[in-house]
Amino acid sequence: MQYIRHAKGALTVAAATAACHAVMSGGYAWARDSAAASGDTLFSGAFEFFFTTAASWALMPLLLRFGMLVLRETGNTPFVLVGGLVWVVLSGYFIDDIDRVGGHIPIPALAAYVLLGTAVAGAGPGHRPDDA
């Protein structure tokens, strides 16, 4: 039944989105603090900023993949690829919004991302191992 797969995908993508958004919010605060501590000199906080961005972009596909595996779903390649690529585009587009103090990606954009991930989760050719 694909409805179960969609539900598992929704749970996975929502949790992964929350985790990656938290990584970005915390990491960008770290970058701002580093820049302020160095007197806002040229490129101060750049390492922290790029490290945070790369960490979030690398973490999303991993969380999607392992989240679905923990929920006993296989055949998740389309879900992981689309979810990871769309996260790069979404978080890259709203990077200035996240980088502000108290900033975040707008809720409608996050909701659209979760809905897209939910739809793609059910499109995979996967099966649950307990379906014999």
FENDABEL-V48269 format. One record per residue. OMEGA is omega in degrees with one decimal (* if undefined). NEAR is the number of other C-alpha atoms within 10 Angstrom. D_CENTER is the distance of its C-alpha to the mean C-alpha in Angstrom with 2 decimals. Layout:
# FENDABEL-V48269
<<OMEGA,NEAR,D_CENTER> <OMEGA,NEAR,D_CENTER>>
This chain:
# FENDABEL-V48269
<<-176.6,8,26.24> <-179.6,13,23.10> <178.6,10,22.54> <179.0,12,21.59> <176.1,25,19.07> <-179.7,19,17.54> <177.6,15,17.51> <176.3,21,15.89> <178.8,28,13.15> <178.6,21,12.74> <-178.3,19,12.73> <-176.2,24,10.23> <177.6,29,7.57> <179.2,19,8.61> <179.2,17,8.58> <178.5,23,5.24> <178.9,23,4.11> <-179.1,12,7.19> <-178.4,16,6.91> <176.5,22,4.47> <177.5,19,6.54> <176.5,15,9.43> <-178.9,17,9.25> <-179.5,25,9.48> <179.4,22,12.13> <-179.5,15,14.05> <178.6,21,14.01> <173.4,26,15.25> <175.2,21,17.83> <179.4,16,18.87> <178.2,21,19.36> <178.5,20,21.39> <178.5,16,23.44> <178.9,18,24.13> <-179.9,18,25.27> <-179.3,13,27.44> <-180.0,12,28.95> <177.3,12,30.05> <179.7,10,31.59> <175.4,13,29.07> <-178.2,10,30.59> <179.1,9,29.34> <175.9,10,25.98> <-177.5,18,25.76> <-177.8,22,22.23> <179.1,15,21.10> <-178.9,12,20.35> <179.7,19,18.16> <-178.4,21,16.34> <176.7,14,15.77> <179.4,16,15.01> <179.9,22,12.24> <179.4,21,10.72> <179.6,13,11.30> <179.7,15,10.02> <-178.7,24,6.47> <178.0,21,6.85> <-176.5,15,8.69> <-175.5,17,6.90> <179.9,24,4.08> <178.0,22,7.41> <179.0,13,9.31> <178.2,20,7.90> <-178.6,27,8.28> <-176.1,23,11.61> <175.8,15,12.96> <178.9,19,12.08> <177.6,22,14.14> <177.0,15,16.70> <178.6,11,17.25> <173.8,14,17.89> <174.2,14,20.36> <178.2,22,19.03> <-179.5,17,19.67> <-173.5,17,19.44> <-175.0,22,15.70> <178.8,16,15.71> <179.6,16,15.31> <-178.4,24,12.40> <-178.9,23,10.57> <-179.4,16,11.86> <180.0,16,11.31> <178.9,25,7.75> <-179.1,23,7.04> <179.6,13,9.62> <176.4,16,8.86> <178.2,21,5.48> <-179.7,17,8.05> <-177.0,12,10.57> <-178.3,15,9.17> <175.8,22,8.10> <179.1,14,11.24> <-177.3,12,13.33> <-175.2,15,12.74> <178.3,18,12.80> <178.0,12,16.28> <179.8,16,15.47> <-174.1,22,13.04> <177.2,20,15.65> <174.8,13,18.42> <-179.2,11,19.76> <-177.2,9,18.28> <178.1,14,16.12> <173.0,19,12.90> <179.9,18,11.35> <-176.9,11,14.04> <178.1,9,13.91> <178.0,9,15.12> <177.2,13,12.33> <179.4,19,9.72> <177.8,13,12.34> <178.2,11,12.79> <178.8,19,9.27> <178.0,22,9.81> <177.3,17,13.29> <178.5,18,12.58> <178.1,27,10.53> <179.6,23,13.48> <-177.8,17,15.95> <-179.9,21,14.80> <-179.5,32,14.70> <-177.4,22,18.38> <-178.3,16,19.29> <-179.4,17,19.09> <-171.6,11,22.49> <176.2,15,21.61> <175.2,16,23.82> <-179.0,15,23.91> <-178.4,9,26.12> <174.7,7,28.35> <-177.0,5,29.38> <*,5,32.50>>
